[in-house]
Amino acid sequence: MKNNMKMWAFGLLLAAGFPACDKKPTSETATVDQPTVATVNVPAFNADSAYAFVAKQVSFGPRVPNTAAHRACGDYLVSKFKGYGANVIEQTFTAKAYDGTVLSLRNIMAQFNPKASKRILLAAHWDTRHMADKDPKNPTKPNDGANDGASGVAVLLEIARQLQSNPGSQNVGIDLMLFDGEDYGQDAAETWCLGSQHWGKNLVPSGYNAQYGILLDMVGAKNARFGKEETSRTYAGDVVEKIWRTAHKIGYSDYFPMIDAPGITDDHVFVIQYTNIRMADIIAYDPTSPDGFFGEYHHRHTDNMDIIDRNTLKAVGQTVLHVVLTEQ
């Protein structure tokens, strides 16, 4: 993620009819319970562990579809989730990229408390972009994707580890979804987020639904700030408010300021478009950056371990843990 055009592409999808959105509940018609964090014993999110998970993914090399690094990292992620006791579902498929390349892709879902009828979906993308096209040096070579890809996955891996270490801590089912093929796009919105598009049209498990979802994207950079992204506010406003209020209650208001951000095309757009799941996007927002939204590392070779910060991972991970573990 993401091309500059993606900042307004969600509006084009809406203007074009945004198929099936008329059946989506909005914040005016559906709500989630507001947090009661003071009465719930939520385990501590381990930022060192999350940082190590970022580093491990980066150690494979760029996780570009159709490469050995991509396949090896995918196998590692499946193995880790299984090791944490999750019910793991792999959705393999092919998709044609904007340049005609046929990509071999794999969505990975890890389910905890799979028999629970009420479910929460947490998601991130695990692939990296095939070229650092914004970098003045070597723009055709891929970057490490430490933040754009690995950070969100790392937070979900640490959440999985906490769920195993604290059995019975959740009152609902929690599903951790890793979307593939998110970052192999160009220009038109529909060329991005291939994994979430495929899953939304071909749900696994069949008939899957969740009370709501939270997407994590670029959640590990130093001094990151997260604004309330517009599509999230429009289609999952109550979820956004729950996340931000929780962050403020547990001491992370600096990371989650009460500011609005423009809409972008990210995996949550296609989850909303093709399913009944309202999903909020936690994504770094920096209006002072060269791109007007993402940080200076975006789609550049500076997206490496040097920009990853344990404090940011902690702020996001602890907030999301509080949100899901306070569900009744």
Secondary structure, DSSP 8 states (H G I E B T S, - for coil): ---TTHHHHHHHHHHTT-TTGGGS--TTT-------GGGS------HHHHHHHHHHHHHT----TTSHHHHHHHHHHHHHHHHTT-EEEEEEEEEE-TTS-EEEEEEEEEEESTT-SSEEEEEEE----S--TT-SSSTTS----IIIIIIHHHHHHHHHHHHHHSTT--SSEEEEEEE-SSS---SSGGGS-HHHHHHHHS-SSTT---SEEEEEES--BTT--B-EEHHHHHHHHHHHHHHHHHHHHTT-TTTS-S-EE-----HHHHHHHHSS--EEEEEB--TTSTTSSS-TTTTSTT-SGGGB-HHHHHHHHHHHHHHHHT--
